[in-house]
Amino acid sequence: MRWAVIGIGQIVRDRFLPALEKVIGAKLSAIVTTNPEKASDLAEKYGAKIYERIEDLEDVDVVYVATPNKFHKEQTIKCAEKGIHVLCEKPMAMNMEEAEEMIRACEKNKVILGIANMGRFNPYNIGAKKLLEGNIVGKLGIVKASFSFVNLNRDKWRYDIKLAGGGAIMDIGVHVINTLHFFRPNNKIVEICAINENYGYEVEQNAGAVAKFDDGVLVLMDVSYDTSISVSFEIRGRDGILYVLDTLYQEYDGKVILRKENNFTFYTFYGENQYMAEIKDMEDAILNKRDPKTSGFEGLKDMKVISAWYDSALKKKLVEIYY
C-alpha cells in the first residue's frame, strides 16, 4: 500500500519507517511536514514526495499521523475527508470528545481508523493474554500496573500542556490502560480515584490511581516521568500471580513469569517486530474492511479512562466512567 507520514520525529525515523521498509508491498509515497527542508533526507531515501498541506496529498492509501497530540483530531479528519485511511499515534486525541469526532468523521467518509498502540503486538503481551484466557491464575482479584522512566526532554512538546494535553498519563499511561483493556477485553474500567503530582511543571510527573473493573477486579495504576525505567503488570488471582514485565518499550522485549506459591515458571514468546505487525494489521483491516486490532473505538475506551483519571485528581473524588 501507499503510505504517507505526517510528522518526521523520532518515532517516524527510528521505528515506523524502518518497519515499513520490511513490509512487502508497503511503500512510503508522501511526507507531510511544515518543515520540508528537514524531511529532504527521508524523501530522497524512500522516494517520497513532500507536501506541506494534507489537502494536497495525492496517490496515498493510508496515513500514519505522528504529530503532537493537539493536531491528531484535525489531521485525522482532514485525511478522512480525502478518503485516506488513518493510523494515528496514541493517545488518539486530547480528550474523549475529540476522539468521538475522529471516529464519526472516519465512519462518515468510510475510512478505517487505527490507533498506534504497538504494545498490542508485542509477543509477550500476546502470550500473557493467552495464559490469562486459560485461567492460569484463577479468579482475578487485583492487578497492579506501572510504567515509568526519567524524561530528560523537558523542553520538548510533551511538556507543553497546549500541545500534549497532559504529561505521564497521556504519554505512557495510555499504554498501561490500553494493555489492561487488551488483557481483559470483555471488561471495562468503571470507577477511578486518582492523585497526580506536577512538581511545578505544566504537566504531571507522577500519577497514581485506584480503579475498578465492572466485575469488581481492582486495579492499582501508576505512571511516572521522574522515576527509573520500568514496565510491570502484576495480575493476581486465587491460584497464582502472573508478572508481565518490560513489554511496552519501543525495543522488542519482555518477560512473563508465573508464580504459584513458591514455584516460578518463566515463559518465552516469539513473534515479529511489533511495528511491522501493527502496519500489517492496518493494511489487512483496510483490505478486508474490518476494524484494526487497535481501532478508534479501542482508543476511545482508553480516552474515557484518561479523562476520568484527570477529572478525579482535579476534583479529589471518585469518578464513574460511562460507555
N, C-alpha and C positions, 0 to 999 in steps of 0.2 A: 504493500500500500504506500501511497504518497503521504508522507508526514511533513508537518510544519512544527516548529517550536516557537513559542512566544516567550522571550527571555533567553539570556545567554549566560546565566550564572553557573555556579559550581556544579549544581545538581545536573544541569544540562550537559556541561562539558565532561564531567568526570564519571557520571553514572548512566544517564539516559542515552546519549549518542553512542558511546562505546557498545552498549547493549543493542541498540537499534542496528548497528553495523552487522551484528551477528545473526539477526533475524532474517531468514531467507525471504526475499521478496519485498522487504521493507526498505524504504529509501527516504532520506531527508531531502525534500524538494524545496522547502522555503524556511526562512528565518524572519521573524517579525521582531524588530527592535527599534527603539528610538535613538540608539547609538550605533548606526550601521558600520562606522569605522571599526568598532570593537568586535564586529562579527565577521570581518573580512577573511580571517584565517579559517573559520568554520565553513564559510561559503565556498572557499577555494578547496578545502579538504573534501567536502561532501558533494560538491557540485550543486549547491543550493542557491536559490535566488533570495536576495534580501529585500524585505518590504518594511516600510515604516508605519503602515496602517493595515489593520486587519481587513478593512473594506476593500483593499486592493488585491487580496490573496487570490491566486488562480491555480488551478490544477493541483488541488490538495484534497485528500480524503479525510484526514484526521489531524487534529492539532493537539500538541502537548503544551498546556498552559503552565509555565513555571516562573511566574512573577510574584511580587509581594501580594499578600492576601487581599489587600484593598482592591486589587484590579481583577480578581478572579471572576466576580459576577459579570461585570461589564464585558470582559473579553470573551467569556463563555457565551453570553447572549449574542454578541456580535458574530461569533463563529456559527452559532446555531442558525441565525437568520440568513447566513450564506449557505446553509445546508451542509456544514462541515461538522463531523463528529468531534467530540472533545474528551480528552483525558486531562483532567485538572489536578494540579498538585493539592495536597492536603495542607491545612484544613480547606475545605472546598469554598468557604466564604467567611465573611466577618461575623455572621450570626445566622440563626436558623431562618429568618425571614429572607435573607439573600439567597440562601440555599434553596428555599422553596421557589423563588423567582427563577433560578437557574434550571431547576427541574421542569417547571412549566414551559419555559422557553424551548427547551430541548424536546419536550413532548409535542409542543405545537408545531415545531419545524421537523419533527420526525427524525431526529438525530440521536445517537447514542451518547450518554454522558457517563464517563467513568471517573473515579477519584483515585489518585495515585498513592494508595496505601500499600507500599511494596511488601510490608511485613506479612500480608496475607499469603504471599507466595514463597516465604521462607520455609524450606522443608522441615525445619524443626517445629515451627508453629503448626504446619500441616500434620506432622506426625503426632504432636501433642493433642491436637483436636481429635484425631482418630482414637487415641488412647482414652480420652475422656468420653467419647461416644461409646466405647466399650465398657464404661462404668468402672474404670480401673481403680478409682479411689472411693467408690461407693457414693452414698448420698452426700452431696456437697453441702458445706455449711458456711465457710469463709474463704474468700480469695483476697490475697494481698498482691498489689500490682504497683511497680515503681519504674520510673525512667529518670535518669539524671545524668548530667555532665556539666563541666565548668565551661560556660560560654564566655570566651575571651573576646569575642567580636561585639563589644558593647557600643560601638559607634556605627553599627550597621542597621539596616532597616528593621530587623527583628526587635530592636529596642525602641522603635518609634511606634507609639500606640496608634497613630493615624494610619500607618501602613500595615502593621501586624495585627492590630485588634486586641492583642494581649501578648503575654510572654510564654513562659514554660508550658502553660496549659494548651495554648493554641498550637505551639510548635511540636511538642513531644507528648503532651497529654492526649492529644488526638490519636496518637499511635496506641497508647495504652487502652483508651476507650474502644477503639476500633478492634483491637485484638481481643478484648473481653467479649465484644459482640461476635467475633469470629469463633471463639471457643464455645459460646453459648448462643447460637443463632436462633433458638426458639424462645429466648427470654429477653426481656427488656429491663433496663435500669429505670426505676420509677420514683426513687427518692434520693436526695443527696443533701449532705450537710458539710460545709467546707470552710476552710480558713486559708487565706493567701497572705504572702508577705512580699512586698516590693523592695525593701531595703533602700528606699529613696529613688528608685528608678521609675520610669513611666509604666513599666510592665512588671508583672510578678516574677520574682526569682524562685521562690519556693512556694509550693501549694499542696495542700493535703485535703482529702475528703473521705467521708464515710458514706457509702451508698448502699442501696438495696435493690436487688432484682425482684421481679414480680412474683417469684416463687419463694421469696424470703431469704435467699442467699445474700450474705453481706459482703461488701467489697471495701477494702481499705486501699485507697489510691494516693500516691504522692508523686510529684514531679519537681525537678529542680534544675535551674540554670547555674547553680552555685555549689554543687557537691560532686564528688568523684563519680566517674562514668560507671553507670550500672543500668541494666535492664533485668527485671526479675518479676516472675509471676509465681506465687505460691498458692496452689489450688488444693485446699484441704477438705477431705471427705472423711466419712466414718472409718473407711478401711485403709486410708493412706494419704500421702501428700505427693502431688506432682509438682516438681520445680521446673520451670521453663525459663532459661536464662540466656541473655545476650542475643536475642532474636530480632531486635529492631534496629540494629546498627546498619549503616549503609554497606558495610562489608558483609560478605556471605559468611554467616557464623551461627553458632547456637549450641545449647546444651539442654538436654531433657533428662531429668533424674526422678526416679520413683522411689519414695521411701515408704516402707511398710514395717512399722515398729523400728527395729534397728537394722533392717536389711535394705540395701540400696541397689537399685538397678539403673545402669547408665545406658541410654539409647543413642543410636546414631542413625540419622536420616539423610538420604541423598536426594538431590534434585538439581534442576538447572538454576542458573543465575536468576535472582528474584526480579530484576529489572527486565530481563528477556521474557520471563514468564508473564509479567504484567503486560508487556507490549503484545505478546501473542494472544493473551486472553482478550485484550481490547479489540484486536483485529478479528478474532473469531466471533466476538459479540456483534461486530458490525456486519460481518458476512452472514451470520445466522440470525440476525435481527433479534437478539436476546440482550438481557441485562448483563453487563460485565460482572465479575465476581466482586468488584468494588464499585458498585453502582452509585448513582446520585442519591438514591433512597437510603443506601447504607451510610453515605456521607451525611445525610440529613439526620439520621439517628444519632450519629456522633455529635453533630452540632447542637442537638437538643440537650444532650448531657453537658456539653461545654457551656452552653448558655445558662443552664441551671446551676452549674458549678460557680460561675461568676456571680450569678444572682444571689446564691446562698451566702457566699463570702461577703458580698456587699451589704446584704440585709441582716447578716448574722443570724440566720434561721434556716430550718429545714425547708427544702423546696421540693414540690412534687413535679414530676415530668409526665406530660401527656403526649400520646401518639395518635 
